[in-house]
Each structure stands twice: as C-alpha cells, then as structure tokens.
Amino acid sequence: MKTEIFEFNEGARKADGIAVIIDVFRAFSVACYAFDSGAVQYIAVGEPSAAFKLKERYPDAILVGERNERKIAGFDLGNSPTEILQHDLKGKTIIHTTTAGTQGLVNAQNASAVITGSLVNAAAIVRYITSLSPDKVSLVAMGYRAEVSADEDILCARIISERLNNNYKNYIDEISQLKTSSGCRFFNPLNLEFSPPTDFFLCTMLDRFNFVLKAEQRHDGNITLIKIDI
C-alpha cells in the first residue's frame, strides 16, 4: 500500500486511490461531533450561497460554518465542536461550509473514494482503509485556510500513514505541543467567542470515535457524508 501526503486544494485535486481529506482544526472534527450528537444527514458545500439555497429545500437544517474562523452571517453555528455539543442535533440535517476542509471534499474529484480525516477518528480511518487494502492512499492536509501548512493536519496525516504501515507510537507529547504552535490561536483571549480553548481539546482527543465519514457526490454537486461504523 503506497501512501502519499499532499496539501491544500491543489493536493485534493491530485489525490487518487483512497483520499483522506484532513482538517483537524476544525471542520472534520466538527463533523464527527455532529454525527455523534445525533445528526442524521450532513451536506458539505463550497460556498455560503449554496448553503442558503439548500436551506430552502431543508428548512429545518442547521447551517454550520465559518469564514475567517468566524460564524457566517445568517448561519446557526460556527465551525466549533464546542458549539456543536451545546445544541440538540438529534435527527437534524447539517449543512456545512468552511475555508479549508469542505473545499478539499469538493476538489477531490480524481480519487476512487474520499473520506474525511481528523485526530478524533484516526484509528477508525486506519481500520477502514486496511479493510479495503487499496494500492494507493492519498492523505491531504488541508492546512490553515487551505493556504498555510498546519502542524495538526500534517501530524494527523503522519499518524494515519505510520499506522497503515503497522508503526504505532505514543503521540501524546506531539499533540500537546500543538498548543504552542498551530493551536495557539485557541488560547488567545481575543478569539474566545469563536475559537475557545475547549475546541483545541475536543479536536485533539485522539481516537475518540469509532466511525469514518465517507464523502459521496450529490446530484446537486454538493457532498454528502455517510457515517460508517467500524
């Protein structure tokens, strides 16, 4: 099994085989918490305008997303697992757009299959890929705003790659060090309203969930995530 690490939207477009689109802070951590909180349908879209259009079709849907880390005007929730846990999502449809993660899903057109990547379900991702025994795995670290390399996404890609090659380590120290690198923004008091410290800890709970989220193209051009228990 060949594994290769790419970055950003360009990397998503290059991805082939099974593509894992990684966004630890925070899109695909949010998606995992949303499903664990009872959401029954998750639709990823590229732009807020597409989210508002879908809202007309699904009037009870919850709009979740960010631009410049902040909740989009007219949306119900920001891109925050802390906010997700504070709301009742049982039976709800989630419509989600972010600067990095959801863009990667939209751009991964050449992969044979696409799943999301995060630390919170890394072990499940490895088990799922291993069960398929593919020739190629493309790990796409979406980075900060899909423009700047992000330590947490690169670390997640490396954890998945190493585990796929039966190389298991203790990553506690490396995850903790994210607090002083790419995760330091969660501890800036100026960001408390939209990027609270609890988001950091929720996003770095390694192997918390035993499911993967598989992306499937919708007829309207958007992406549905399907929860697969592992």
C-alpha positions in Angstrom: 0.0 0.0 0.0 1.5 3.3 -1.1 0.7 6.4 1.0 1.4 9.9 -0.1 0.9 13.2 1.6 -0.4 16.3 -0.2 -1.6 19.7 0.9 -4.3 22.2 0.2 -6.9 22.3 -2.6 -4.2 21.5 -5.2 -3.4 18.4 -3.2 -7.0 17.4 -3.1 -7.2 17.7 -6.9 -4.1 15.5 -7.2 -5.3 12.8 -4.8 -6.0 9.4 -6.2 -6.8 6.0 -4.8 -8.5 6.5 -1.4 -8.3 10.1 -0.5 -8.3 11.2 3.2 -9.1 14.9 3.3 -7.7 16.1 6.7 -8.9 19.1 8.6 -8.3 18.7 12.4 -8.9 22.4 13.3 -11.8 22.1 12.9 -14.1 21.0 10.0 -13.9 17.3 10.2 -13.7 17.2 14.0 -16.9 19.2 13.9 -18.5 16.7 11.5 -17.6 13.8 13.8 -19.1 15.6 16.9 -22.2 16.4 14.8 -22.9 12.8 13.9 -22.1 11.7 17.5 -24.6 14.3 18.7 -27.4 12.7 16.6 -27.3 14.4 13.2 -28.7 12.1 10.5 -27.6 14.0 7.4 -24.5 16.0 6.6 -24.1 18.0 3.5 -20.8 19.8 2.7 -20.9 22.8 0.3 -18.3 25.0 -1.1 -19.9 28.4 -0.6 -22.3 30.0 1.8 -24.7 30.8 -1.1 -25.0 27.1 -1.7 -25.8 26.5 1.9 -28.6 29.1 1.9 -30.0 27.6 -1.3 -30.1 24.1 0.4 -31.8 25.6 3.4 -34.8 26.4 1.2 -35.1 22.7 0.5 -34.3 21.6 4.1 -35.9 24.3 6.2 -35.1 22.5 9.5 -31.5 22.1 8.6 -28.7 23.6 10.8 -26.3 25.9 8.9 -22.8 25.4 10.3 -19.6 27.1 9.0 -17.0 29.8 9.1 -15.1 32.4 7.1 -12.0 33.8 8.7 -12.7 31.5 11.6 -15.9 33.3 12.5 -19.5 32.2 12.1 -21.0 33.2 8.8 -23.8 35.8 9.0 -27.1 34.1 8.9 -25.7 30.7 10.0 -26.9 28.9 13.1 -23.5 27.7 14.4 -19.8 28.5 13.8 -17.2 25.8 12.9 -16.8 24.9 16.6 -17.2 21.5 18.3 -17.9 23.3 21.5 -21.0 24.9 19.9 -22.0 21.6 18.4 -22.1 20.0 21.9 -24.2 22.8 23.2 -27.1 22.2 20.7 -29.6 19.4 20.2 -28.8 17.9 16.8 -30.9 14.7 17.1 -32.5 14.0 13.8 -31.1 17.1 12.2 -29.6 17.8 8.8 -26.3 19.7 8.9 -25.2 22.0 6.0 -21.5 22.8 6.5 -19.1 25.1 4.7 -15.5 26.0 5.8 -12.5 27.7 4.3 -10.4 24.6 4.1 -11.9 21.2 4.9 -15.1 21.2 2.9 -13.2 22.8 -0.1 -11.0 19.7 -0.1 -14.0 17.4 -0.4 -15.3 19.4 -3.3 -11.9 19.3 -5.1 -11.1 15.6 -4.6 -12.6 14.6 -8.0 -10.0 12.1 -9.1 -10.0 9.8 -6.1 -11.7 6.4 -6.2 -13.1 7.1 -2.7 -13.0 10.0 -0.3 -13.2 10.1 3.5 -12.6 12.8 6.0 -9.6 12.9 8.3 -9.2 14.1 11.9 -7.5 13.0 15.0 -10.7 12.1 16.8 -11.3 9.2 14.5 -7.8 8.4 13.2 -7.9 4.7 14.4 -11.2 4.1 12.7 -9.8 5.6 9.5 -6.8 3.2 9.6 -9.1 0.2 10.2 -11.4 1.2 7.4 -8.6 1.7 4.9 -6.9 -1.6 6.0 -10.1 -3.5 5.4 -10.2 -2.2 1.8 -6.5 -3.0 1.1 -6.1 -0.3 -1.6 -3.0 0.1 -3.7 -2.8 3.9 -3.1 -3.8 6.2 -0.2 -3.7 10.0 -0.7 -3.5 11.9 2.6 -4.4 15.6 2.0 -3.6 18.0 4.8 -5.8 21.0 4.1 -3.9 23.4 6.3 -4.9 26.8 7.7 -7.4 28.4 5.3 -6.1 25.9 2.7 -3.1 28.1 2.2 -0.6 27.6 5.1 0.7 24.3 6.3 -0.9 23.3 9.6 1.0 21.2 12.1 -2.1 19.4 13.3 -3.1 18.3 9.8 0.5 17.1 8.9 0.6 15.2 12.2 -2.7 13.6 11.6 -1.5 12.5 8.1 1.6 11.1 9.6 -0.2 9.2 12.3 -2.5 7.6 9.7 0.4 6.8 7.4 2.5 5.3 10.1 -0.3 3.2 11.5 -1.2 1.9 8.0 2.4 0.6 8.0 2.0 -1.0 11.4 4.1 1.6 13.1 2.3 2.6 16.3 3.7 5.2 18.6 2.7 7.4 21.5 1.7 10.8 20.1 0.7 12.5 23.4 3.7 14.9 23.5 3.4 15.9 19.9 -0.3 16.6 20.3 0.3 18.6 23.4 2.9 20.7 21.6 0.2 21.9 19.2 -0.9 24.2 21.9 2.1 26.4 21.3 2.2 26.1 17.6 -0.8 25.9 15.2 -3.2 25.5 18.1 -2.1 28.7 20.0 -5.0 30.7 18.5 -7.5 28.8 20.7 -5.8 30.2 23.7 -5.8 33.9 22.6 -8.4 35.7 24.7 -9.3 37.8 21.6 -10.6 34.6 19.9 -12.6 33.3 22.8 -16.0 34.0 21.2 -15.3 31.9 18.1 -12.3 29.7 18.8 -12.5 28.7 22.5 -9.8 26.6 24.3 -12.3 23.8 24.5 -12.2 23.4 20.7 -8.5 22.6 20.9 -9.0 19.8 23.4 -12.1 18.4 21.6 -10.2 18.4 18.3 -7.2 16.6 19.7 -8.9 13.7 21.5 -7.1 11.0 19.5 -9.3 8.0 18.5 -12.4 9.2 20.3 -14.8 7.9 17.7 -15.2 4.5 16.1 -16.6 5.6 12.7 -15.5 7.1 9.4 -17.2 9.7 7.3 -17.3 8.8 3.6 -18.0 11.5 1.0 -20.4 10.9 -1.8 -21.3 13.2 -4.6 -24.9 14.5 -4.7 -26.9 15.2 -7.8 -26.8 18.9 -7.0 -23.0 19.0 -7.0 -22.6 19.1 -3.2 -21.2 16.4 -1.0 -23.0 14.1 1.5 -21.0 12.5 4.3 -22.1 9.0 5.2 -21.3 7.7 8.7 -19.8 4.1 8.6 -19.3 2.4 12.0 -16.0 0.5 12.2 
